[in-house]
């Protein structure tokens, strides 16, 4: 699937909403890191490097969502396809 650059903004918003529904907080921070999923004092946190390009942010978020376990929840087919494809490229 070929994703246009403009679509990444909408995908990022959809993924952030999904993460929130799954009980995770998405934070965009500045630093020398790629980002990912972690648990801090029982809070599920997904940290994404604010300085990364849009595609890297989506890739980090899809990877973190896979770790959270999205297999058993309903996702719109296009969103599930994007998550699977992005993680296949890791």
C-alpha positions in Angstrom: 0.0 0.0 0.0 1.4 3.4 -1.0 0.6 6.1 1.5 0.8 9.7 0.5 2.5 12.2 2.8 -0.7 14.1 3.4 -2.4 10.9 4.6 0.2 10.4 7.4 -1.3 13.3 9.4 -4.8 11.7 9.4 -3.3 8.2 10.1 -1.3 9.7 13.1 -4.5 11.2 14.5 -6.4 7.9 14.1 -3.6 6.0 15.8 -3.4 8.5 18.7 -7.2 8.1 19.2 -6.8 4.3 19.1 -4.0 4.4 21.7 -6.2 6.6 24.0 -9.1 4.1 23.6 -6.7 1.4 24.7 -5.8 3.3 27.8 -2.4 4.6 26.7 -1.2 8.2 26.8 0.7 9.4 23.8 3.4 12.0 24.5 5.5 13.9 22.0 8.8 14.7 23.6 12.1 16.2 22.4 15.3 14.2 22.9 17.8 11.7 21.6 15.6 8.7 21.2 13.3 7.0 18.7 10.4 6.4 21.0 8.1 3.5 22.0 5.8 1.9 24.6 6.5 1.8 28.3 4.7 1.5 31.6 5.4 4.1 34.3 3.7 3.6 37.6 0.9 1.5 36.0 0.3 4.1 33.3 0.7 3.0 29.7 2.8 5.6 27.9 3.8 5.9 24.3 6.6 8.3 23.8 7.3 9.7 20.3 10.2 11.9 19.4 8.7 15.3 18.5 11.6 16.0 16.1 11.0 12.9 14.0 9.4 13.2 10.6 5.7 12.2 10.2 6.4 8.8 8.8 8.7 7.9 11.7 6.1 9.1 14.2 3.5 6.8 12.6 5.9 3.9 12.5 6.8 4.4 16.2 3.1 4.5 17.1 2.1 1.5 15.1 4.9 -0.5 16.7 3.8 0.6 20.2 0.2 -0.3 19.4 1.3 -3.8 18.3 3.0 -4.2 21.7 -0.2 -3.1 23.5 -2.1 -5.9 21.7 -4.4 -4.9 19.0 -5.1 -8.4 17.6 -8.3 -8.8 19.6 -9.9 -5.4 19.0 -11.9 -4.2 16.0 -10.0 -1.8 13.7 -11.2 -0.4 10.4 -9.6 -2.6 7.8 -7.5 0.2 6.3 -6.1 1.1 9.6 -5.2 -2.5 10.4 -3.6 -2.9 7.0 -1.5 0.2 7.7 -0.4 -1.0 11.1 0.5 -4.5 9.7 2.4 -3.0 6.7 4.3 -0.4 8.8 5.4 -3.1 11.2 6.5 -5.4 8.4 8.9 -2.7 7.3 10.7 -2.7 10.7 
